[in-house]
């Protein structure tokens, strides 16, 4: 019988770099750990850098052959970063 753990959570930081002049996505990356939500504009390169803290929730399954799989179940903003509307 497989072992299933449904309560995995990992804070991550999503960084997006977007060029406002060309209207193109320059890069995007996800790193483990916490960050502060922020935006930064470089007037020379016209790049807008956006950082967003997220919580990734997952389900880990280990089967009888010790093979593991992880499925992303949800992605949310941390509670302290949500804005009241």
C-alpha positions in Angstrom: 0.0 0.0 0.0 1.5 3.4 -1.0 2.4 6.0 1.6 0.7 9.4 0.8 1.4 12.7 2.5 -1.0 15.5 1.5 0.2 18.3 3.7 3.5 19.4 2.1 4.1 23.2 1.9 7.1 25.1 0.6 7.6 28.8 0.5 9.0 30.0 -2.9 9.9 33.3 -4.5 8.7 33.9 -8.1 10.8 36.5 -10.0 9.6 37.9 -13.3 11.6 40.3 -15.5 9.5 42.0 -18.1 10.8 44.6 -20.7 8.3 47.4 -21.0 9.9 48.8 -24.1 9.6 45.6 -26.2 6.7 44.1 -24.3 8.5 40.8 -23.9 9.2 38.5 -21.0 13.0 38.5 -20.3 13.1 35.8 -17.7 11.2 34.1 -14.9 12.5 31.9 -12.0 11.4 30.2 -8.9 13.7 29.9 -5.8 13.1 28.1 -2.6 12.6 30.3 0.4 10.8 33.4 1.4 11.0 36.9 -0.2 9.2 40.2 0.1 6.8 41.2 -2.6 8.4 44.0 -4.6 8.7 45.7 -7.9 11.8 47.4 -9.3 12.1 49.4 -12.6 15.4 49.9 -14.4 15.1 53.1 -16.5 18.2 52.3 -18.6 17.1 48.8 -19.7 13.3 49.4 -19.3 13.1 46.2 -17.4 10.5 45.7 -14.7 11.4 43.1 -12.1 8.5 41.7 -10.0 9.0 39.4 -7.0 6.1 37.5 -5.5 6.2 35.2 -2.5 4.1 32.1 -2.9 3.3 28.9 -0.9 3.4 25.8 -3.0 1.4 22.9 -1.6 1.9 19.3 -2.8 1.1 15.7 -2.4 3.9 13.2 -2.0 3.3 9.5 -2.8 5.8 6.7 -2.2 4.8 3.4 -3.7 5.7 -0.2 -2.7 8.8 0.0 -4.9 10.1 3.1 -3.1 9.3 5.2 -6.2 8.2 8.7 -5.3 6.0 11.2 -7.1 5.0 14.7 -6.1 2.1 16.6 -7.5 1.5 20.3 -7.1 -1.9 20.7 -5.4 -2.2 24.4 -4.9 -0.3 27.7 -5.1 -1.3 30.6 -2.8 -0.1 33.9 -1.5 1.2 33.7 2.1 -1.5 35.0 4.5 0.6 38.0 5.6 1.0 39.1 1.9 -2.7 39.1 0.9 -4.3 42.4 0.5 -7.8 43.2 1.9 -10.2 44.5 -0.7 
